[in-house]
Amino acid sequence: MASDCVYLDHAATTPVDERVLEAMQPWFRGLGAANPASTQHAPGHAAARAVGEAREQLAELLSVTPGEIVFTSGATESCNLGIAGFARSIGRGHVVTVAHEHPAGLDPVRRLAGEGFETTILPAPSTGVVTAADIEPVLRPDTLLVSVMWANNELGTINDMEGIAMLCRDRGVALHCDATQAVGKIPINLERVPITLLSCSAHKMYGPKGVGALYVLAGTRLRPFIEGGGHERGLRSGTLNVPGIVGLGEACRICSDEMNVESARLAELRDRLESSVINRLEQVHVHGDRTLRLPSITNISLGGLLGPDPLVNRLRGLACAAGAACSSSREGPSHVLEAIGVPPERARNALRLSLGRSTTATDIDTAIDCIVAAACS
Ligand SMILES: *Cc1c(COP(=O)(O)O)cnc(C)c1O
């Protein structure tokens, strides 16, 4: 493992919280490893109860009913099931999304376009913040689904989900929301914000990789694409990942308890990082709205740097992202920065710095020095 490196890439993934790891341990071994579908014996019952508790913990964080939660392998699967599974259950019609969504939300919409659905991929606003006013003009009588993320993974910007949800409800259009970056970080109350389908992932909130969930509003029909034993009300077959699901539940509990204090701490550190870089270097740009955003992310670029190598490659001792780590297999500039109109030469020197639970004030000081050193090298 790399040592002596400040980790500011929490938007790509977070380390598992020690308390989460501890909660998961018993469910790997001995009788704890029983299959929660084997309810004819006591260990199976215990595993099923543990899954039920995790379902309640996530439901509480979102203010929904536990029966509306479907566990999956992560947000990519949840987005695919929420978007394509919903559209395919209807069969035809119009689907709307926005250009700076995560590929997990964009690619299923593109897939639907090849299946005879009509799709609109709206251009992104230059602030990165999507409102109902952006969505309203493209809704049609045959629009069946709108898909908009809660918070953007590269910019940290927060969309007006309440306004968008009210619009969709008034028009009788279903709404999918990729809330992967928002769940556990900012308050989400689906009693107030009427969303049909919502995707999230454990590893973005100090839980393990390979487990996530899709919230499915009661009464919503989906066509599953993983079929088999009929787990998760037939929407997602396959033996449940009990330790992972327990970890997701515990991660939710911790976030519920600590969100307010942690948000204030991270916002202060993030703002100090941002303002120090702005003060010490020339032509620093901050991408996306600086108010309507998560406390933990800043996306900046440094101007006046003409080296052929992207800035991120010149950083030593700082782990952060150039664009989205999630699209590492795709070459070229970030589609998010491109979508909000950042010129390519500036996008090339963009850094996404994302803070998290383990980030200290010392980390921030070190990161500032690393960035200044790289910019001047
Ligand atoms: C990380 C991320 C995903 C993908 O989540 P996985 O659990 O890794 O599949 C989807 N959407 C957003 C916004 C993300 O940040």
PDBQT file of the ligand as one rigid body, heavy atoms in Angstrom, charges set to zero:
ROOT
HETATM    1  C1  LIG A 401     -19.615   5.993  -7.510  1.00  0.00    +0.000 C 
HETATM    2  C2  LIG A 401     -20.837   6.432  -8.205  1.00  0.00    +0.000 A 
HETATM    3  C3  LIG A 401     -21.645   5.523  -8.894  1.00  0.00    +0.000 A 
HETATM    4  C4  LIG A 401     -21.275   4.061  -9.030  1.00  0.00    +0.000 C 
HETATM    5  O1  LIG A 401     -21.379   3.410  -7.814  1.00  0.00    +0.000 OA
HETATM    6  P1  LIG A 401     -20.868   1.891  -7.643  1.00  0.00    +0.000 P 
HETATM    7  O2  LIG A 401     -21.417   1.465  -6.341  1.00  0.00    +0.000 OA
HETATM    8  O3  LIG A 401     -19.381   1.981  -7.650  1.00  0.00    +0.000 OA
HETATM    9  O4  LIG A 401     -21.404   1.099  -8.773  1.00  0.00    +0.000 OA
HETATM   10  C5  LIG A 401     -22.787   5.987  -9.478  1.00  0.00    +0.000 A 
HETATM   11  N1  LIG A 401     -23.144   7.290  -9.399  1.00  0.00    +0.000 NA
HETATM   12  C6  LIG A 401     -22.402   8.193  -8.745  1.00  0.00    +0.000 A 
HETATM   13  C7  LIG A 401     -22.859   9.594  -8.674  1.00  0.00    +0.000 C 
HETATM   14  C8  LIG A 401     -21.222   7.797  -8.130  1.00  0.00    +0.000 A 
HETATM   15  O5  LIG A 401     -20.490   8.707  -7.486  1.00  0.00    +0.000 OA
ENDROOT
TORSDOF 0
